[in-house]
Every structure is written in structure tokens, then in C-alpha cells.
């Protein structure tokens, strides 16, 4: 980062590249969090009840994963436009903590609960966790 | 009274001023708007993927559409309510913004889309693959358009003579 000047970043020198990256960031966020929401609703006994939580997760997991990859990739690109600001932003730091927690939770405890088909508490934790991540993202611009 | 004066009155109303000037309420409403997009916008996407036949093909369309409907409705209400609060609190900046105008037009088109495909897709147990695909494609285009226009609202620099014209209209 020592030799890196964000002013040379193409995203800071083009009218539409930054907002376009943000749009992909938001759409892929909706894809990963939305597919997880459908599984969490099923764990809570509602939503798509024609399939078990495990089968639903199996059918949607690839979309969740693609969403995760895209949202993290575009997030990293957005990060490069002003790295020092982000690193020093308390809401960004909180967001990264939540992201790490969320990813670990999703592929361990959450996955286990989904496979067993029982875990209303896990579903609630999952929904609260991902909603908190969105809040911490918005607050980056306000802290 | 023309539009400029109406939007000026909205922006100057008590709740709009309080929301705009609040260090906490404004970002909270914005976060709720985005959370609704994440949780329930994702369900719209999932429904469309089913209508396109790319996932959950062994679950009848009616189970996916019907099962998620109450949640998508709840999400839609939260999303639109928060969105209107945000736009209303800065009504004078929003209404002349072409991206905001296109966004509202697309949002109205979502309503038309729901009415048009109600009989042939959304109200059926198993709609024809062609109709389902058409409805899903249009829905995806509309929602991605709404999302993009929403983001671009923030980047519109506006017309330099706007404040003067608004002031004149409000007089």
C-alpha cells in the first residue's frame, strides 16, 4: 500500500465503473443472503415447505456460494478505492468481523442444523447476523 | 401549486426534516431498506430462478411462489416504506433526478407485471414453461433496473439552475 495511490485506481477515474461495481455488490449480496433466508425460513417451518431444509440448502448452495464470491470480490474492488479510510473506519472493522463470523457460522453450525432439519435458533441467529452485516455496511458512510 | 412546491412542502414537513437531520435515524432507515433488499430481494431472485427452471425443478411452482409470497410481501412493504421515507426527506433533490424518475417508473412497471402475469403464472399451480420464463426474465430486468437506478441516484449532479427554480416555485 506504501506505493499505492488510490487516485490512480480506474474506479476513481471513471464515471460509471464505481456505481456499476456497487450494483453488482448489492445484487450478489441479495443472492447469497436471499438464498440463505429461504433456508432459514424453512428451518422456522415456513416458506418453501415442499422440501426439507437440507434438500433446499443443497439446491441453493451453489447460488449462495456464487453470491459470496461475487460480493466479496466486488467488495475488495470497492475497498481499493480508499483503503486507508476503510481500514480506519470502525463500522468497516465491525463489518469484517461479522463477515468472518458469518462465513464460519454458515459453513459449520448452520450447515449442521440444516442437515439435521432442526434449528430454529440457528435460523434466527443466521438472519440476525446477515442483517447486522448490512447495517454495518451502511454505517461505514455515517460513522 | 406545481410539483416543485409539493416536493418542497414534503421535504419541509416535520418528519422529513427530523429524519434528514438525524445522525442515527437516517442511516437506520437506509440500513432497513438495504436489509429488505438482501433478505427479500433475494427471495424474488430465487422465485425467478425457479420460474426459469434452473433450480428446485422438483418442487411445484405454486409451492415456491405461494410459500415465499407472504415474506416477499412483508419485505416489499418494508423496502418501499423505508425508500419513501428516504426519498421524502430529500424530496427536492430526488424528484428532478432522472434516475429516481426512472426508478419510480420501473417500480410502477413491477405492479403492471404482477397484474399481467397473475392469471398465467403467479396464480397457477404449474404455469407453462414459456410463460414462466417470460415472467421471470421481465421481473429480473425490472428489479435489476430498480437496483441500478437506486444506486445511480446518488451520482447525479443535477442541473445548476435547479435550486433557483425550486425557490421561485415555492414562493
Interface residues (C-beta under 8 A of the other chain):
Chain A: X15 X19 X20 X22 X23 X26 X27 X29 X30 X31 X32 X33 X34 X35 X36 X37 X38 X41 X46 X47 X48 X49 X50 X51 X56 X59 X60 X63 X127 X130 X131 X134 X135 X137 X138 X139 X141 X142
Chain B: X23 X26 X27 X28 X30 X31 X34 X35 X37 X38 X39 X40 X41 X42 X43 X44 X45 X46 X49 X55 X56 X58 X59 X60 X63 X64 X67 X68 X70 X71 X144 X147 X148 X151 X152 X154 X155
